[in-house]
């Protein structure tokens, strides 16, 4: 998923219809596969000197950002989208490795070929993550758990990497399940245990509930799935807009979104809401760095080439503006994306009121990207 659990993901739930429609007598069989620390694990696989050591994929320079962190680095609190200087401060022994997206793409295609041995219904979320619908599958295996185990074993045998898998009857629960036993784990959420499992979890662990949304929910006294379930649909629509129905149903363990093998991204974006409002250009530019990194990391990994950059600014009073610029050619590298974002940000200052949110979106992908997405979806 580009930006698994960012607040921007709220708009991509595809669950605006408040009425579930699937037949509860015949539950679907959905698997969510998530590679463990994918970029960092590939680097450790290919360089024995890195194994067992804290590794960060990304730039070590002053303005660098961590694209991925090994599990050894995560024990020090290092995580993706963290400024490199912060990561180095948390873990002085941290080893930085430049990303090799061509290698990551090649390994990802290997993995998707393994998926395709079981089902054509594959929805890639990123290079290291995908949903599979195995309700009907090519090997006629009745157990989704058995399929997940077979996939994990073959990934390990053919790539030398580990994957975590979640098995359930919908996408929301399958993703929760894969997160539950990371790394190198498998967890199953059955129809009988689904609703009760959701009730016990903090809402911040729900896919589609980012930090700002979780904080807003907490402000209403909504801490857990059970608290969320107690809210009416009208209340959630009033306070969370088009995402309200999605939250209403996932609190009940219900998610009827299909696994879409033909999914093609039209844009890639990320945004952050800040605990303290920003008032200076320098502070805003610094806050943009991890946002730009998230967007470029996905574009680089997916081979996406966009021409339009859009900057989103939301003020403390919730007033919002957007600024866009479209170039004649696709953006070539992260530095160009940063420069265009900076150009769009400069006219915003000086500000009369604080900035509470910044976002960057890259769009206007060419036909080459659409074809690439179709190929990845079919593998």
C-alpha positions in Angstrom: 0.0 0.0 0.0 1.8 3.6 -1.1 1.1 5.0 2.0 -0.2 2.5 4.1 -2.4 4.2 7.0 -2.0 7.8 6.0 -4.9 10.2 6.4 -5.1 10.6 2.7 -6.0 6.9 2.4 -9.4 7.8 3.9 -10.6 8.8 0.5 -9.7 5.5 -1.2 -11.8 3.2 0.9 -14.3 2.5 -1.9 -16.9 2.0 0.8 -19.2 5.0 0.4 -22.3 2.7 -0.1 -23.5 2.2 3.5 -25.3 -1.1 2.6 -23.2 -4.3 2.6 -24.2 -6.7 -0.2 -22.2 -9.9 -0.1 -23.7 -13.2 0.8 -22.8 -13.9 4.5 -23.6 -17.6 3.9 -20.6 -17.9 1.5 -17.7 -15.8 2.9 -15.0 -14.8 0.6 -11.4 -16.0 1.1 -9.0 -13.0 1.0 -5.3 -13.1 1.6 -3.1 -10.0 2.3 0.6 -10.6 1.7 3.1 -8.1 3.1 6.8 -8.6 2.6 8.8 -8.0 5.7 11.0 -4.9 5.6 11.1 -5.5 1.9 13.8 -3.0 0.6 16.0 -3.5 3.6 15.6 -7.3 3.5 16.6 -7.3 -0.2 19.8 -5.3 0.7 20.6 -7.7 3.6 20.0 -10.7 1.3 22.4 -9.4 -1.3 25.1 -8.2 1.0 26.0 -10.7 3.8 27.8 -7.9 5.6 24.5 -6.2 6.4 22.8 -9.2 7.9 21.9 -8.8 11.5 22.8 -5.1 11.5 20.6 -2.0 11.6 20.1 -0.9 8.0 18.2 2.1 6.5 17.5 2.4 2.8 17.7 6.0 1.8 20.1 9.0 1.8 22.3 9.8 4.7 22.7 13.4 3.8 21.3 16.3 5.9 18.0 16.5 4.0 17.8 12.7 3.5 14.8 10.6 4.5 14.6 6.9 5.4 12.7 4.9 2.7 12.8 1.6 4.7 14.3 0.3 7.8 15.4 -3.2 8.8 13.9 -4.9 11.9 17.3 -4.4 13.6 16.9 -0.6 13.0 13.3 -0.6 14.1 14.2 -1.7 17.6 15.9 1.7 17.9 12.8 3.5 16.8 13.9 4.1 13.2 11.1 3.9 10.7 10.3 4.9 7.1 9.7 8.6 6.3 11.9 9.6 9.3 14.6 12.3 8.5 18.0 10.6 8.2 19.6 12.9 10.9 16.9 11.8 13.4 17.4 8.1 12.5 21.2 8.4 12.9 20.6 10.1 16.3 18.4 7.2 17.4 20.8 4.6 16.1 24.4 5.8 15.8 25.4 2.4 14.2 22.8 2.7 11.5 24.1 1.8 8.0 22.6 3.7 5.1 22.2 2.0 1.7 21.2 3.7 -1.5 17.9 2.3 -2.9 18.0 0.0 -5.9 14.5 0.2 -7.2 15.3 -1.8 -10.4 16.2 -4.7 -8.1 13.1 -4.3 -5.9 10.9 -4.2 -9.0 12.4 -7.4 -10.3 11.9 -9.2 -7.0 8.4 -7.9 -6.8 7.6 -9.4 -10.2 9.0 -12.7 -9.0 6.6 -12.6 -6.1 3.6 -11.7 -8.2 4.3 -14.7 -10.5 4.0 -16.9 -7.4 0.6 -15.2 -6.6 -0.5 -15.8 -10.2 -0.1 -19.6 -9.8 -3.1 -19.4 -7.5 -5.4 -16.7 -8.7 -5.7 -14.0 -11.3 -7.5 -11.7 -8.7 -4.4 -9.9 -7.5 -4.6 -6.3 -6.3 -1.1 -4.9 -5.8 -0.9 -2.0 -3.4 2.9 -1.4 -3.8 5.9 -3.5 -4.6 5.8 -5.4 -1.3 2.1 -5.7 -0.6 -1.0 -7.2 -2.3 -4.5 -8.6 -1.8 -5.5 -11.9 -3.3 -9.0 -13.3 -3.7 -8.7 -17.1 -3.5 -12.4 -17.9 -3.1 -12.1 -19.6 -6.4 -8.5 -20.5 -7.2 -6.5 -22.2 -9.9 -5.3 -25.1 -7.8 -8.8 -25.8 -6.3 -7.4 -25.6 -2.8 -10.3 -25.3 -0.3 -8.3 -23.7 2.5 -7.1 -20.1 2.1 -4.7 -20.8 5.0 -3.1 -23.6 3.1 -2.7 -21.3 0.0 -1.1 -18.6 2.2 1.3 -21.1 3.7 2.2 -22.4 0.2 2.8 -18.8 -1.1 5.0 -17.9 1.9 7.1 -21.0 1.6 7.6 -20.5 -2.2 8.6 -16.8 -1.7 11.2 -17.9 0.9 12.5 -20.7 -1.4 12.7 -18.6 -4.6 13.7 -15.2 -3.2 15.3 -15.8 0.2 12.9 -13.3 1.7 10.1 -13.7 4.3 6.5 -12.5 4.0 3.7 -12.1 6.5 0.2 -13.2 5.5 -3.3 -12.4 6.8 -6.3 -14.6 5.9 -9.9 -13.5 6.4 -13.2 -13.0 4.7 -12.6 -9.3 3.6 -9.8 -6.9 2.8 -9.9 -4.9 6.0 -9.6 -7.9 8.2 -7.0 -9.6 6.1 -4.7 -6.6 6.4 -5.3 -6.5 10.2 -4.4 -10.2 10.3 -1.1 -9.8 8.4 0.0 -7.0 10.7 -0.8 -9.1 13.7 2.0 -11.6 13.3 4.8 -9.7 11.7 7.5 -10.5 10.8 7.3 -13.9 9.0 3.9 -14.8 10.4 0.5 -16.0 9.4 -2.8 -15.1 11.2 -6.3 -16.0 10.4 -9.5 -14.1 11.3 -12.6 -16.3 10.8 -16.1 -15.0 10.4 -16.9 -16.0 13.9 -14.1 -14.1 15.5 -14.0 -11.1 13.2 -16.4 -8.6 15.0 -15.0 -9.4 18.4 -11.4 -9.1 17.1 -12.1 -5.6 15.7 -13.8 -4.4 19.0 -10.6 -5.0 21.0 -8.2 -3.1 18.7 -7.3 0.6 19.1 -8.7 2.6 16.1 -5.1 3.8 15.3 -4.4 0.3 14.0 -7.2 0.4 11.5 -6.2 0.7 7.8 -7.6 4.0 6.6 -7.4 5.7 10.0 -4.3 7.9 10.0 -2.8 9.7 13.0 -4.9 12.8 12.6 -8.1 10.9 12.2 -7.2 8.7 15.2 -6.6 11.8 17.2 -10.0 13.2 16.1 -11.7 10.0 17.1 -9.9 10.0 20.4 -11.2 13.5 21.0 -14.8 12.1 20.7 -13.9 9.3 23.2 -13.5 6.7 20.4 -10.4 4.7 21.4 -11.2 1.2 20.3 -13.3 -0.7 17.7 -16.0 -1.1 20.3 -16.1 2.6 20.9 -16.4 3.1 17.1 -19.1 0.5 16.8 -21.2 2.5 19.4 -21.4 5.5 17.1 -24.3 6.0 14.7 -23.9 6.2 11.0 -25.3 9.8 11.0 -22.6 10.8 13.6 -19.8 9.3 11.6 -21.0 10.9 8.4 -21.3 14.3 10.1 -17.8 14.3 11.5 -15.9 12.2 9.0 -17.7 12.9 5.8 -17.5 10.3 3.0 -15.4 8.0 5.1 -18.1 7.8 7.8 -19.9 4.7 6.2 -16.5 2.9 5.9 -15.8 3.5 9.6 -19.3 2.4 10.5 -19.0 -0.9 8.7 -15.4 -1.9 9.5 -16.3 -1.4 13.2 -18.6 -4.4 12.6 -16.0 -6.4 10.7 -17.8 -5.7 7.4 -15.9 -4.6 4.3 -17.3 -5.5 0.9 -14.6 -3.9 -1.3 -13.7 -6.3 -4.1 -10.1 -7.3 -4.9 -9.6 -5.3 -8.1 -7.1 -6.8 -10.5 -7.5 -3.9 -12.9 -6.7 -1.1 -10.5 -4.7 1.7 -12.1 -3.5 4.7 -10.0 -4.3 8.1 -11.5 -2.3 10.0 -8.8 0.0 9.4 -5.9 -0.2 11.7 -2.9 0.7 12.0 0.8 -0.2 14.5 3.5 0.6 15.2 7.1 -1.3 17.0 9.8 0.9 18.7 12.3 0.5 18.8 16.1 1.8 22.4 16.1 0.9 24.9 13.4 3.6 26.1 11.0 4.2 29.8 10.5 7.5 30.1 8.6 8.6 29.0 5.1 11.6 27.2 6.6 9.5 25.1 8.9 7.0 24.3 6.2 9.8 23.3 3.8 11.3 21.0 6.4 7.9 19.4 7.1 7.4 18.8 3.3 10.5 16.5 3.1 9.0 13.3 4.5 5.9 13.9 2.4 7.9 14.3 -0.8 9.9 11.2 0.2 6.7 9.1 0.5 5.4 10.2 -2.9 8.7 9.8 -4.7 9.4 6.4 -3.0 6.1 5.0 -4.5 6.7 6.6 -7.9 10.2 5.3 -8.1 9.3 1.8 -7.0 6.3 1.6 -9.4 8.1 3.2 -12.3 5.5 6.0 -12.3 6.3 9.2 -14.2 4.0 12.1 -13.5 4.0 15.6 -14.9 1.7 17.5 -12.5 2.6 18.4 -8.9 -0.1 19.7 -6.6 0.5 21.3 -3.2 -2.2 21.3 -0.6 -2.2 23.7 2.3 -4.8 23.6 5.1 -4.8 26.4 7.7 -5.6 26.3 11.4 -9.1 27.5 10.7 -9.5 24.6 8.2 -9.5 26.9 5.1 -7.7 25.1 2.3 -5.9 26.1 -0.9 -4.2 24.0 -3.6 -1.5 25.0 -6.1 -0.5 23.0 -9.1 2.1 23.0 -11.9 2.3 20.8 -14.9 5.5 20.4 -16.8 6.1 19.4 -20.4 7.9 16.2 -19.4 7.6 13.7 -16.6 9.5 14.6 -13.4 12.9 12.9 -13.5 14.0 12.6 -9.9 13.2 13.5 -6.3 15.2 16.7 -6.5 13.0 17.9 -9.3 9.8 17.0 -7.3 11.3 18.9 -4.3 12.1 21.9 -6.4 8.6 22.1 -7.9 7.0 21.6 -4.4 9.2 24.4 -3.1 8.2 26.7 -6.0 4.5 26.1 -5.2 5.1 26.7 -1.5 7.0 30.0 -1.7 4.0 32.2 -2.7 2.0 30.9 0.3 4.3 33.0 2.6 4.1 35.1 4.6 1.0 33.6 6.3 -1.6 35.4 8.5 -2.6 32.1 10.1 -0.8 28.9 11.0 -0.7 25.9 8.7 -2.0 22.6 10.1 -1.6 20.3 7.1 0.6 20.0 4.0 0.2 17.6 1.2 1.9 16.8 -2.2 0.3 14.9 -5.1 1.9 13.8 -8.3 -0.4 13.1 -11.3 -0.7 13.1 -15.1 0.9 9.8 -15.5 1.6 8.7 -19.1 0.3 5.6 -21.0 3.6 3.9 -20.1 2.5 3.9 -16.4 -1.0 2.6 -17.2 0.5 -0.2 -19.1 3.0 -0.9 -16.3 0.2 -1.0 -13.8 -1.8 -3.4 -16.0 1.2 -5.7 -16.3 1.8 -5.8 -12.6 -1.9 -6.5 -11.9 -1.9 -9.4 -14.3 1.3 -11.1 -13.1 
